[in-house]
């Protein structure tokens, strides 16, 4: 490219001659830089030449102070050039990058605003920094709408506080706004405030609304559905800022106040306006009230008050399970209660005493006991070492005469049969007549009819003894399993082998009447010696000998000794063996009568009573029949 250089000419004075050739060449070179309009094309010149204007064909550097008094154009539309402007510090640089069509400030190269370099914008290699108060206390103001990100693609916006760790942040990934307190101390704070200069009762200081404004159902669906606001409860002054916190909710309208909280109370916004919990759906687990708390119903129509461990129905009436309880003497204490213990009214009638010996867990009722592994639902009594009544049944219309045994209105009671070893004693007491203890069984089907040792009956009594371990087994054959007595004197005994021993005191004192059928004591003795067999074999029939023989074979027991029973000398009869004895005696008597017939002459027989003669005749006929059948 041509270079416009200094022609080295001394300009002539007026009217002098000059050398035309050098001047012509210099002018021609200048014309080469001009465009068709006759102006120098700045895109094709380099102003950095030391001695003149050099035509531009490569990147050029302009150094030194330059002044441009006209429009300066660098490059041409759609054909740009890079322009670098350097600072005094390495890396501080401004670049117009023509290929990217961007103006670039390198890292930590500030774009400074204000006459006094008041504000800076720069990129520190990580973040873009906007610093409006480099000098002074300026701020950034946006006079138009500001959007951060676009719908569906958000960005985090974080605002820091003056204390370390304190900030608020719009977290785009969580779609939530966070307010966080300082690391050292303090909670995140959202301050909703009013700008009013005078605040009166009912004025709103701050409010939060909850709404679904885009709901497609429209109408009620898009109204404010719930709100929380702070409302002045009096006109504010230098010493008053009385304020309620109001909670509003809606069902099919704009949210209206439902509950208010002041420094003194939490209360519904309207009378009878709210319930505390919802039955069977959302119920409070616990309600904790402070000492001295009061529960008031219907404008003090009924009042429950607490004081020093006492619940007092101070106004109105107390009713428990439909039963009215007098409140004229308030209950002032519940003493020593633990789980499942029942309570009773104390001696002062103003205290309830927990009864440690009386408990109920919903299934098991215990008196002086805490457990019963053999019971699922029922009532257990532990008498301790007491031997009197465990259960007593009374009736006001009963007045029996046995008042030395039980109170007059007692018609039945249960207690231990033996003081130290136990057993059950069931006693009935009746004013007149029989039917004192009535044991009744009613079967819903026909009774069993089989006769075996495993048979059952509608009413069955069973007895057993210990097996030596923890179980039970049968009593011995001679063991007394069941007994019947008369006012403490045993009269009938059922033995372990099923035999029955019955008491009869008449036969012992009139034993001489027993062998009447023998006809004559001497003859009987003679026949007994002669036959040498049977119960009376080889002995004379005297009462004492007969009783001893009956005792030996088990028909009767030995006579009671004074220390053995209630009637010394008393004996029991084995009913089964007694019946067999009587049976044998009957047949033996028939034999004796037969022998008498043989020795009595007809004349002697005619002297016998007529009835005895008829018996002899009948016996002879029976013997004749028996002989014929035998043949």
Backbone torsions as a table, in degrees:
resi	resn	phi	psi	omega
1	UNK	NA	142.5	179.5
2	UNK	-66.0	153.9	-179.9
3	UNK	-121.4	130.3	175.5
4	UNK	-88.5	112.9	-177.8
5	UNK	-118.7	168.7	178.0
6	UNK	-69.0	120.9	-177.0
7	UNK	-71.1	-4.7	179.6
8	UNK	68.7	23.3	-176.9
9	UNK	-94.2	145.3	171.8
10	UNK	-96.1	117.3	-175.9
11	UNK	-62.8	132.4	-179.4
12	UNK	-73.6	157.8	173.4
13	UNK	-82.2	173.5	-177.9
14	UNK	-58.2	138.3	177.2
15	UNK	73.8	4.2	177.3
16	UNK	-87.4	158.5	176.6
17	UNK	-85.6	146.6	176.3
18	UNK	-127.5	165.3	178.7
19	UNK	-84.7	113.5	-172.5
20	UNK	-71.9	-29.3	-171.5
21	UNK	-69.3	-49.9	178.7
22	UNK	-62.1	-37.0	-178.7
23	UNK	-67.9	-36.9	179.6
24	UNK	-65.3	-43.4	-179.9
25	UNK	-62.4	-40.7	-177.8
26	UNK	-65.6	-40.1	179.4
27	UNK	-67.5	-40.2	179.9
28	UNK	-62.4	-38.3	178.5
29	UNK	-64.1	-39.8	179.2
30	UNK	-65.4	-41.6	-178.8
31	UNK	-63.0	-23.9	-179.6
32	UNK	-68.7	-22.5	-179.9
33	UNK	-91.5	-2.0	-175.9
34	UNK	-92.0	153.1	176.2
35	UNK	-91.6	-174.8	-174.6
36	UNK	-64.5	-24.4	179.8
37	UNK	-81.2	-2.6	179.1
38	UNK	89.2	7.2	178.7
39	UNK	-100.7	151.0	178.2
40	UNK	-69.5	129.3	178.3
41	UNK	-84.5	107.7	-173.9
42	UNK	-63.9	-23.9	-179.0
43	UNK	-67.9	-15.6	-175.9
44	UNK	-115.0	18.1	179.3
45	UNK	-127.9	152.2	175.7
46	UNK	-118.4	117.1	-176.2
47	UNK	-87.2	9.9	-175.6
48	UNK	-89.9	-5.3	-178.3
49	UNK	-59.5	140.5	-177.5
50	UNK	-74.6	-29.0	-173.2
51	UNK	-116.8	5.5	-178.3
52	UNK	168.6	-157.3	-177.9
53	UNK	-104.1	127.0	-178.0
54	UNK	-110.9	134.5	177.3
55	UNK	-63.8	136.3	-174.8
56	UNK	-90.0	127.2	173.5
57	UNK	-133.5	-14.0	179.1
58	UNK	-137.0	176.7	178.5
59	UNK	-59.0	139.2	-176.5
60	UNK	-123.6	155.8	179.3
61	UNK	-119.5	129.7	176.2
62	UNK	-105.0	121.2	179.8
63	UNK	-120.3	156.8	-179.7
64	UNK	85.8	166.3	-179.1
65	UNK	-74.0	130.8	179.0
66	UNK	-127.2	144.4	178.9
67	UNK	-122.4	126.8	177.0
68	UNK	-117.0	121.3	-176.4
69	UNK	-99.5	-1.4	178.8
70	UNK	-126.7	-170.7	178.6
71	UNK	-67.0	133.2	179.5
72	UNK	-111.8	122.1	178.2
73	UNK	-117.2	127.8	179.5
74	UNK	-113.5	117.8	-176.0
75	UNK	78.1	-170.3	179.6
76	UNK	-134.8	161.2	-179.9
77	UNK	-57.1	128.7	-179.6
78	UNK	73.2	1.9	175.0
79	UNK	-141.6	82.5	-174.8
80	UNK	-94.1	176.2	175.3
81	UNK	-135.1	151.1	174.3
82	UNK	-71.1	142.8	176.6
83	UNK	-129.9	120.4	177.2
84	UNK	-106.8	134.5	173.5
85	UNK	-125.6	119.4	-173.7
86	UNK	-98.9	149.4	173.8
87	UNK	-97.1	-173.7	-177.6
88	UNK	-82.5	-13.0	-177.9
89	UNK	-109.8	140.6	179.7
90	UNK	-59.1	132.9	178.6
91	UNK	91.1	-12.2	177.3
92	UNK	-90.4	113.5	-168.5
93	UNK	-157.6	144.5	173.4
94	UNK	-115.8	131.0	-176.6
95	UNK	-131.3	126.5	163.8
96	UNK	-92.0	110.3	-177.3
97	UNK	-96.9	103.3	-174.1
98	UNK	-65.8	-29.6	-179.5
99	UNK	-73.6	-30.3	178.9
100	UNK	-96.1	-7.7	-176.3
101	UNK	53.3	43.6	-179.5
102	UNK	-134.0	150.8	172.9
103	UNK	-101.3	115.9	-171.9
104	UNK	-113.1	131.0	168.7
105	UNK	-105.4	124.8	-177.3
106	UNK	-67.2	166.7	-178.7
107	UNK	-49.3	135.2	177.9
108	UNK	61.1	20.1	172.9
109	UNK	-96.6	114.5	-171.1
110	UNK	-83.5	142.7	165.3
111	UNK	-102.7	107.7	-169.0
112	UNK	-102.9	137.6	-178.3
113	UNK	-120.0	151.9	175.8
114	UNK	97.6	149.3	-179.0
115	UNK	-61.5	-37.3	-179.7
116	UNK	-98.0	28.3	-177.0
117	UNK	52.3	54.4	-171.0
118	UNK	-79.2	-31.0	-173.6
119	UNK	-138.6	147.8	-178.6
120	UNK	-129.8	150.0	166.9
121	UNK	-130.1	127.8	179.1
122	UNK	-158.7	165.9	177.7
123	UNK	-112.8	123.9	-173.3
124	UNK	-93.3	15.7	-178.4
125	UNK	99.1	-18.4	177.8
126	UNK	-129.0	-47.3	-174.7
127	UNK	-126.0	154.9	172.4
128	UNK	-88.2	124.7	-175.6
129	UNK	-106.5	125.6	171.8
130	UNK	-113.2	112.6	-175.8
131	UNK	-120.5	96.3	-175.0
132	UNK	-81.7	-10.1	-176.2
133	UNK	-123.1	48.1	174.0
134	UNK	-59.1	-44.2	174.0
135	UNK	-124.2	128.5	-178.7
136	UNK	85.0	-151.8	-175.5
137	UNK	-135.6	52.1	-179.4
138	UNK	-73.5	172.3	178.9
139	UNK	-143.4	164.2	177.2
140	UNK	-93.0	126.8	177.9
141	UNK	-122.8	137.0	176.7
142	UNK	-111.8	122.0	-176.2
143	UNK	-94.1	-0.9	177.2
144	UNK	-128.8	-177.6	177.3
145	UNK	-64.9	145.1	179.6
146	UNK	-125.4	123.1	174.1
147	UNK	-112.0	135.2	176.0
148	UNK	-112.1	111.7	-174.4
149	UNK	78.6	-171.2	178.7
150	UNK	-129.3	163.1	-178.9
151	UNK	-57.0	123.7	-179.2
152	UNK	91.3	-13.5	176.9
153	UNK	-138.3	92.0	-175.7
154	UNK	-95.3	179.1	176.7
155	UNK	-138.9	149.8	175.2
156	UNK	-70.4	140.9	174.2
157	UNK	-127.2	118.6	-173.8
158	UNK	-119.8	129.7	179.5
159	UNK	-119.6	120.9	-175.6
160	UNK	-92.2	149.5	174.5
161	UNK	-94.2	-175.1	-176.5
162	UNK	-80.6	-18.5	180.0
163	UNK	-101.3	148.7	-178.2
164	UNK	-60.6	133.0	176.9
165	UNK	88.3	-12.5	-178.2
166	UNK	-88.2	128.9	178.5
167	UNK	-164.6	164.5	167.7
168	UNK	-122.0	149.9	-173.8
169	UNK	-149.7	133.6	164.6
170	UNK	-89.0	110.0	-178.0
171	UNK	-93.2	103.4	-174.0
172	UNK	-66.2	-32.2	-178.5
173	UNK	-71.7	-31.2	179.5
174	UNK	-95.3	-5.8	-176.2
175	UNK	50.9	46.8	-178.5
176	UNK	-145.7	156.2	178.7
177	UNK	-106.0	126.3	-174.6
178	UNK	-112.5	135.0	171.7
179	UNK	-122.7	118.8	-174.6
180	UNK	-120.2	138.6	179.0
181	UNK	-80.5	176.0	-177.4
182	UNK	-66.4	153.0	179.8
183	UNK	-63.9	-42.4	-175.8
184	UNK	-68.4	-47.5	-177.9
185	UNK	-169.2	156.4	174.8
186	UNK	105.6	143.6	179.2
187	UNK	-96.7	160.0	173.7
188	UNK	-65.1	139.9	-173.3
189	UNK	-127.4	130.0	171.9
190	UNK	-110.8	114.7	-175.4
191	UNK	-104.1	111.2	174.4
192	UNK	-103.6	122.1	-172.9
193	UNK	-139.0	160.4	178.2
194	UNK	-100.1	155.2	177.2
195	UNK	-101.4	4.4	-178.0
196	UNK	-67.6	143.0	-179.2
197	UNK	-86.4	-21.3	176.6
198	UNK	-132.4	124.7	-177.6
199	UNK	-113.7	126.0	-176.7
200	UNK	-116.5	170.9	179.2
201	UNK	-55.0	128.4	-179.3
202	UNK	95.0	-9.7	178.6
203	UNK	-70.9	145.3	-178.4
204	UNK	-95.6	124.3	-179.8
205	UNK	-88.9	-33.7	179.8
206	UNK	-167.2	152.7	-172.0
207	UNK	-150.9	143.9	172.0
208	UNK	-123.2	126.0	178.3
209	UNK	-109.7	147.0	177.3
210	UNK	-120.4	129.2	-168.1
211	UNK	-154.1	155.5	172.9
212	UNK	-121.7	72.9	-170.0
213	UNK	-68.7	-16.2	-177.3
214	UNK	-102.3	7.0	-178.4
215	UNK	-59.3	129.9	-174.8
216	UNK	-68.5	-17.1	179.4
217	UNK	-70.4	-24.8	178.9
218	UNK	65.3	-164.0	177.7
219	UNK	51.0	-121.5	-177.4
220	UNK	-61.8	-30.4	-174.6
221	UNK	-61.8	-28.3	-175.5
222	UNK	-99.3	1.3	177.7
223	UNK	-75.1	163.9	174.6
224	UNK	-63.4	120.2	-172.2
225	UNK	-94.0	-24.3	179.4
226	UNK	-157.4	152.5	-179.7
227	UNK	-149.3	156.4	169.9
228	UNK	-132.8	127.6	177.8
229	UNK	-144.6	158.4	175.3
230	UNK	-100.7	126.3	-173.9
231	UNK	-123.8	129.4	177.7
232	UNK	-62.0	133.1	-178.8
233	UNK	-103.6	3.7	177.2
234	UNK	-168.0	166.0	176.0
235	UNK	-69.3	130.4	-177.7
236	UNK	-72.2	148.1	175.5
237	UNK	-148.2	-174.1	179.9
238	UNK	-62.7	-20.8	-178.5
239	UNK	-122.5	8.0	-176.9
240	UNK	-133.4	127.1	166.9
241	UNK	-141.5	42.3	-178.0
242	UNK	-57.9	118.8	-172.6
243	UNK	-138.8	140.9	172.2
244	UNK	-104.8	146.1	169.4
245	UNK	-98.5	122.6	-172.2
246	UNK	-110.8	134.5	177.7
247	UNK	-112.8	124.2	-176.8
248	UNK	-116.9	148.2	177.3
249	UNK	-149.9	166.0	-176.9
250	UNK	-139.3	159.6	171.3
251	UNK	-117.3	-43.1	174.6
252	UNK	-153.0	46.4	-179.2
253	UNK	-163.5	176.2	173.5
254	UNK	-64.0	138.4	-175.4
255	UNK	-53.0	133.8	177.3
256	UNK	-122.0	158.1	-177.3
257	UNK	-59.3	132.1	177.9
258	UNK	-118.8	-33.5	-176.4
259	UNK	-145.1	144.9	-179.6
260	UNK	-128.5	148.1	176.3
261	UNK	-130.0	120.8	176.2
262	UNK	-112.6	-174.3	176.9
263	UNK	-71.1	-13.7	-176.4
264	UNK	-108.4	-25.4	-171.2
265	UNK	-158.4	157.4	168.3
266	UNK	-113.5	116.6	-169.4
267	UNK	-146.4	156.1	178.9
268	UNK	-69.0	154.5	-177.7
269	UNK	-72.7	-23.2	176.8
270	UNK	-130.8	156.8	-180.0
271	UNK	-62.1	134.6	-179.0
272	UNK	55.5	37.8	-172.1
273	UNK	-92.2	-27.3	-174.2
274	UNK	-136.4	150.4	171.6
275	UNK	-103.0	153.1	176.7
276	UNK	-96.2	97.6	-174.8
277	UNK	87.7	170.0	178.9
278	UNK	-125.4	128.5	-174.8
279	UNK	-55.4	129.0	174.0
280	UNK	61.2	6.4	-179.0
281	UNK	-122.5	-63.4	179.3
282	UNK	-129.1	97.4	-176.1
283	UNK	-115.5	143.9	178.2
284	UNK	-70.0	139.7	178.3
285	UNK	-78.3	-37.3	-178.5
286	UNK	-148.0	148.9	172.0
287	UNK	-125.5	120.5	-177.6
288	UNK	-110.3	120.2	-179.3
289	UNK	-115.7	147.5	-178.0
290	UNK	-77.2	164.8	176.3
291	UNK	-58.6	133.0	-179.5
292	UNK	86.9	6.1	-178.4
293	UNK	-64.9	150.8	-179.9
294	UNK	-127.8	136.7	172.8
295	UNK	-111.9	119.4	-175.1
296	UNK	-116.2	134.4	-179.9
297	UNK	-113.9	134.4	169.7
298	UNK	48.4	63.7	175.2
299	UNK	55.5	47.2	176.8
300	UNK	70.7	20.2	174.7
301	UNK	-63.6	-32.9	173.2
302	UNK	-142.4	137.3	-174.9
303	UNK	-134.7	130.7	173.3
304	UNK	-113.5	125.0	-174.6
305	UNK	-125.1	143.0	177.6
306	UNK	-107.7	141.7	171.6
307	UNK	-160.1	125.6	172.8
308	UNK	46.8	54.8	176.8
309	UNK	77.5	13.6	-176.6
310	UNK	-123.8	136.1	171.8
311	UNK	-104.9	121.0	-173.0
312	UNK	-120.6	121.6	170.3
313	UNK	-83.5	86.6	-170.8
314	UNK	-79.0	-22.7	178.7
315	UNK	-136.7	138.8	-178.8
316	UNK	90.5	-171.0	-176.4
317	UNK	-117.6	146.2	177.8
318	UNK	-101.1	131.3	179.5
319	UNK	-129.7	128.5	-178.1
320	UNK	-119.0	116.8	179.1
321	UNK	58.8	33.7	-179.4
322	UNK	85.0	-3.6	-179.1
323	UNK	-104.0	124.2	-179.1
324	UNK	-72.7	137.4	177.7
325	UNK	-118.0	127.8	-178.9
326	UNK	-63.6	137.5	177.3
327	UNK	-112.7	14.6	179.1
328	UNK	-66.9	-31.4	173.0
329	UNK	-118.6	101.3	-172.1
330	UNK	-67.1	144.6	172.5
331	UNK	-75.2	126.0	-173.8
332	UNK	-110.0	-7.6	-178.1
333	UNK	-157.8	148.4	170.2
334	UNK	-119.6	109.9	-166.9
335	UNK	-97.6	123.9	166.3
336	UNK	61.5	32.9	-177.3
337	UNK	-79.6	138.6	171.4
338	UNK	-128.2	179.0	-173.1
339	UNK	-56.6	133.7	174.7
340	UNK	72.6	-3.9	-179.9
341	UNK	-75.1	139.8	174.3
342	UNK	-88.9	159.1	-176.6
343	UNK	-120.4	153.7	176.6
344	UNK	-130.3	161.1	177.9
345	UNK	-72.0	130.4	-177.9
346	UNK	-73.2	175.6	-176.7
347	UNK	-62.8	-28.9	-178.7
348	UNK	-82.8	-8.3	-176.9
349	UNK	64.8	2.3	175.0
350	UNK	-113.0	8.3	178.9
351	UNK	-132.2	146.6	173.4
352	UNK	-105.0	126.6	-178.5
353	UNK	-104.2	128.5	174.6
354	UNK	-71.5	131.8	-180.0
355	UNK	-99.0	104.4	-176.3
356	UNK	-64.7	-23.8	-178.3
357	UNK	-90.1	-0.6	-175.4
358	UNK	-127.5	106.0	-175.7
359	UNK	-132.0	155.9	178.7
360	UNK	-149.5	124.1	-177.8
361	UNK	-105.2	14.4	-178.6
362	UNK	101.8	-24.9	178.1
363	UNK	-126.4	-38.6	-174.8
364	UNK	-114.1	130.3	178.0
365	UNK	-108.7	123.3	-176.3
366	UNK	-119.3	136.4	171.3
367	UNK	-119.3	112.6	-177.8
368	UNK	59.0	35.0	180.0
369	UNK	-153.3	158.5	-179.0
370	UNK	-124.9	-13.2	-177.0
371	UNK	-154.8	152.6	174.9
372	UNK	-153.2	100.6	-175.9
373	UNK	-67.0	-17.2	-177.9
374	UNK	-96.4	10.6	-176.8
375	UNK	-131.9	135.7	175.6
376	UNK	-104.3	-39.9	179.8
377	UNK	-144.8	115.8	-178.2
378	UNK	167.3	-162.4	-172.0
379	UNK	-128.0	125.5	-179.3
380	UNK	-119.1	131.3	177.4
381	UNK	-119.0	130.4	172.7
382	UNK	-115.0	110.9	-176.8
383	UNK	-77.9	-5.1	-173.1
384	UNK	66.0	-133.7	-179.9
385	UNK	-96.7	10.3	-178.9
386	UNK	-75.9	145.8	-175.7
387	UNK	-116.9	0.5	179.9
388	UNK	-87.7	-159.6	-171.9
389	UNK	-58.5	136.1	171.5
390	UNK	-94.9	-37.9	177.4
391	UNK	-136.4	132.4	179.4
392	UNK	-126.9	135.4	177.7
393	UNK	-111.4	129.7	-176.7
394	UNK	-129.9	159.9	174.3
395	UNK	-152.6	136.6	-174.5
396	UNK	-68.0	-19.7	-179.0
397	UNK	-94.5	9.9	176.6
398	UNK	-101.7	136.2	176.9
399	UNK	-146.6	73.9	-178.0
400	UNK	-76.5	163.1	-176.8
401	UNK	-87.9	-2.4	-172.3
402	UNK	-88.9	53.3	-173.7
403	UNK	-72.6	-12.5	173.3
404	UNK	-80.9	-11.7	179.5
405	UNK	-105.1	-33.4	-179.0
406	UNK	-160.1	161.3	178.0
407	UNK	-63.6	151.0	-168.3
408	UNK	-60.3	-31.0	-178.3
409	UNK	-92.4	9.6	177.2
410	UNK	-84.9	124.1	177.8
411	UNK	-107.0	-4.8	176.0
412	UNK	-173.0	149.5	174.9
413	UNK	-155.1	161.7	179.6
414	UNK	-128.3	139.1	175.3
415	UNK	-156.9	-178.5	179.9
416	UNK	-67.7	141.5	176.1
417	UNK	-74.4	-35.8	178.2
418	UNK	-132.5	136.5	-170.0
419	UNK	-55.9	-49.0	-172.6
420	UNK	-97.8	-25.6	-172.9
421	UNK	-104.3	-12.9	172.6
422	UNK	100.3	-146.1	-172.1
423	UNK	88.0	166.3	-178.2
424	UNK	-113.8	132.1	173.0
425	UNK	-116.2	116.3	178.2
426	UNK	-108.8	120.4	-175.9
427	UNK	-126.1	131.9	175.1
428	UNK	-109.6	147.4	179.8
429	UNK	-132.3	130.4	-175.9
430	UNK	-133.4	143.0	-175.6
431	UNK	-67.5	-45.6	-179.7
432	UNK	-144.0	157.0	171.4
433	UNK	75.5	-176.3	-179.3
434	UNK	-93.5	-156.6	-178.5
435	UNK	56.4	56.8	-178.2
436	UNK	-86.7	-44.1	171.6
437	UNK	-119.1	121.5	-174.0
438	UNK	-117.1	100.4	179.4
439	UNK	-95.9	112.4	-171.2
440	UNK	-126.6	130.9	174.4
441	UNK	-119.2	138.9	179.3
442	UNK	-127.8	118.7	-178.0
443	UNK	-96.1	138.8	179.2
444	UNK	-84.3	3.8	178.2
445	UNK	-148.6	177.9	-179.5
446	UNK	-62.2	144.4	179.5
447	UNK	-71.6	153.9	175.3
448	UNK	-61.7	145.6	-179.2
449	UNK	-119.7	-6.4	-177.4
450	UNK	-74.2	150.6	179.3
451	UNK	-114.2	86.1	177.7
452	UNK	-136.4	169.0	177.8
453	UNK	-70.9	-7.3	176.4
454	UNK	-106.6	9.8	-177.4
455	UNK	-68.9	154.9	175.8
456	UNK	-118.2	162.8	178.0
457	UNK	-136.8	169.0	-179.2
458	UNK	-62.0	-41.9	173.1
459	UNK	-118.6	123.2	-174.9
460	UNK	-130.1	130.0	174.9
461	UNK	-108.9	131.3	-175.6
462	UNK	-129.4	139.2	176.6
463	UNK	-134.2	153.5	179.9
464	UNK	-157.5	173.1	177.9
465	UNK	-125.6	171.2	179.5
466	UNK	-67.2	146.3	176.4
467	UNK	-90.4	10.2	-178.4
468	UNK	92.4	-14.4	178.1
469	UNK	-117.1	-125.9	-179.9
470	UNK	-104.1	0.8	-177.8
471	UNK	-108.3	-164.7	-177.0
472	UNK	-130.3	157.5	177.5
473	UNK	-147.7	177.9	-175.8
474	UNK	-73.4	152.4	173.8
475	UNK	-76.7	159.3	178.3
476	UNK	-63.7	163.7	-177.7
477	UNK	-56.6	-36.0	-179.2
478	UNK	-93.9	1.7	-179.8
479	UNK	-69.5	142.5	178.2
480	UNK	-82.1	111.5	-177.0
481	UNK	-95.5	-45.8	178.4
482	UNK	-131.8	152.7	178.9
483	UNK	-149.7	151.4	172.6
484	UNK	-120.9	135.9	-178.5
485	UNK	-132.1	164.2	178.5
486	UNK	-121.5	102.5	-179.1
487	UNK	52.8	46.0	176.4
488	UNK	92.9	-11.4	178.6
489	UNK	-98.9	116.6	-177.0
490	UNK	-70.2	133.2	-176.8
491	UNK	-118.5	-31.3	-179.7
492	UNK	-135.5	134.2	179.4
493	UNK	-127.5	133.0	172.6
494	UNK	-100.9	120.6	-177.2
495	UNK	-85.0	168.2	-178.9
496	UNK	-64.0	-26.8	179.2
497	UNK	-90.9	6.2	176.9
498	UNK	95.3	-8.0	178.3
499	UNK	-73.4	154.4	-176.9
500	UNK	-116.9	127.8	175.7
501	UNK	-109.4	121.0	-176.8
502	UNK	-115.2	144.6	-179.3
503	UNK	-91.0	133.3	176.1
504	UNK	-149.0	106.8	-174.8
505	UNK	-85.2	-10.0	-175.2
506	UNK	-74.3	-35.6	-175.4
507	UNK	-69.8	-27.9	-177.8
508	UNK	-69.6	-34.7	-178.4
509	UNK	-87.8	-16.8	179.6
510	UNK	-125.0	42.5	-174.3
511	UNK	-66.4	-24.7	179.1
512	UNK	-63.8	-19.5	-179.9
513	UNK	-81.0	-14.9	-174.5
514	UNK	-64.9	-46.6	-174.9
515	UNK	-90.3	36.1	178.3
516	UNK	-58.9	-36.7	-177.8
517	UNK	-66.8	-12.8	179.1
518	UNK	-72.8	-12.0	177.0
519	UNK	74.6	-44.2	-179.7
520	UNK	-152.9	129.3	-177.7
521	UNK	-62.5	-38.5	-179.1
522	UNK	-66.8	-43.8	-179.9
523	UNK	-63.5	-42.0	-179.6
524	UNK	-61.2	-43.7	179.5
525	UNK	-62.2	-42.5	179.8
526	UNK	-62.4	-43.1	-178.1
527	UNK	-68.4	-35.4	-180.0
528	UNK	-65.3	-42.6	177.9
529	UNK	-65.7	-38.5	-175.8
530	UNK	-69.7	-43.6	-177.3
531	UNK	-76.5	-33.2	177.8
532	UNK	63.6	29.7	-179.7
533	UNK	-150.3	172.8	178.8
534	UNK	83.2	-176.2	-175.8
535	UNK	-63.6	-35.1	-175.3
536	UNK	-99.0	12.1	-175.7
537	UNK	-60.3	131.4	171.9
538	UNK	71.7	23.1	-179.0
539	UNK	-145.6	153.6	170.8
540	UNK	-81.9	143.5	-174.1
541	UNK	-87.7	93.2	171.0
542	UNK	-117.2	153.0	-173.5
543	UNK	-55.2	-47.2	-176.4
544	UNK	-64.8	-38.2	179.6
545	UNK	-69.3	-39.1	179.7
546	UNK	-63.8	-44.4	180.0
547	UNK	-63.7	-40.1	179.2
548	UNK	-63.3	-43.7	178.9
549	UNK	-62.9	-39.7	178.2
550	UNK	-65.6	-34.5	176.9
551	UNK	-67.8	-40.9	-177.6
552	UNK	-63.3	-36.8	-176.8
553	UNK	-92.8	1.9	173.0
554	UNK	87.8	14.5	177.4
555	UNK	-74.1	-37.7	177.2
556	UNK	-128.5	160.0	176.5
557	UNK	-87.9	170.4	175.8
558	UNK	-71.6	157.8	-178.7
559	UNK	-66.4	135.6	-179.3
560	UNK	-61.8	135.9	171.7
561	UNK	-83.9	161.1	-176.9
562	UNK	-54.8	-33.9	-176.9
563	UNK	-88.2	-0.8	-174.2
564	UNK	-96.5	-28.1	-175.7
565	UNK	-156.6	-165.4	-176.6
566	UNK	-89.5	-20.5	-176.8
567	UNK	-127.4	96.3	179.1
568	UNK	-56.7	137.1	-178.8
569	UNK	87.3	-7.1	-177.9
570	UNK	-71.6	144.3	178.5
571	UNK	-125.5	156.0	173.5
572	UNK	-107.8	145.0	178.9
573	UNK	-102.8	128.7	171.4
574	UNK	-75.9	106.6	-170.3
575	UNK	-59.2	-44.5	-178.2
576	UNK	-63.6	-47.1	-179.7
577	UNK	-69.5	-32.3	176.8
578	UNK	-64.3	-40.6	177.5
579	UNK	-64.0	-43.0	179.5
580	UNK	-64.6	-40.0	178.1
581	UNK	-60.2	-45.4	179.5
582	UNK	-63.7	-39.0	178.4
583	UNK	-62.1	-47.5	179.4
584	UNK	-63.6	-40.2	179.4
585	UNK	-62.2	-36.5	179.4
586	UNK	-62.4	-47.7	179.2
587	UNK	-66.7	-37.2	179.3
588	UNK	-64.9	-37.3	177.7
589	UNK	-63.8	-38.1	177.1
590	UNK	-60.9	-39.5	177.2
591	UNK	-64.2	-41.0	-179.6
592	UNK	-62.8	-41.0	179.1
593	UNK	-63.8	-39.8	176.8
594	UNK	-60.1	-40.3	178.9
595	UNK	-67.5	-36.2	177.1
596	UNK	-62.5	-37.5	179.5
597	UNK	-61.5	-30.1	-177.5
598	UNK	-73.5	-31.4	-172.9
599	UNK	-99.8	-16.0	179.4
600	UNK	-83.4	134.0	176.5
601	UNK	-77.3	160.9	177.6
602	UNK	-56.2	-34.9	-179.5
603	UNK	-66.4	-40.8	179.1
604	UNK	-66.4	-37.8	-179.2
605	UNK	-64.9	-36.7	-179.3
606	UNK	-68.4	-21.2	178.1
607	UNK	-81.2	-12.4	178.4
608	UNK	-71.5	156.2	175.5
609	UNK	-54.7	146.7	-175.9
610	UNK	-57.0	-39.2	-178.7
611	UNK	-65.2	-39.2	178.5
612	UNK	-66.7	-37.8	178.3
613	UNK	-62.6	-38.0	177.8
614	UNK	-63.1	-39.8	179.3
615	UNK	-65.2	-40.8	178.5
616	UNK	-62.0	-43.4	-179.0
617	UNK	-63.9	-42.0	179.4
618	UNK	-64.5	-38.1	179.3
619	UNK	-64.7	-40.6	179.3
620	UNK	-63.6	-38.0	178.7
621	UNK	-65.6	-42.1	178.7
622	UNK	-61.8	-40.9	179.6
623	UNK	-65.2	-38.7	179.4
624	UNK	-63.3	-43.3	178.7
625	UNK	-62.6	-42.6	-179.5
626	UNK	-62.9	-37.6	179.8
627	UNK	-67.0	-41.7	179.6
628	UNK	-62.1	-43.9	179.9
629	UNK	-65.4	-33.3	179.4
630	UNK	-68.8	-35.9	178.0
631	UNK	-69.5	NA	NA
